[in-house]
Amino acid sequence: MHSRGRDGILGTAYSDHDLVVFLEGAGIQDPDSILDDDRWIEWRGGRAHQWSAA
């Protein structure tokens, strides 16, 4: 996340549900609606919504 000019890590997500929980905790209203918006979410290490064991 980026807040007050600083970057921060909310946690490690292992599913879309985990990501939604992190976003809700950060105060995002209706986080499901922004999962595919690259202005909000930067997917790293794979494609969007693709979860696998490391």
Secondary structure, DSSP 8 states (H G I E B T S, - for coil): -EETTEE------SSHHHHHHHHHHTT-SSGGGGTT-TTT----SSSTT-----
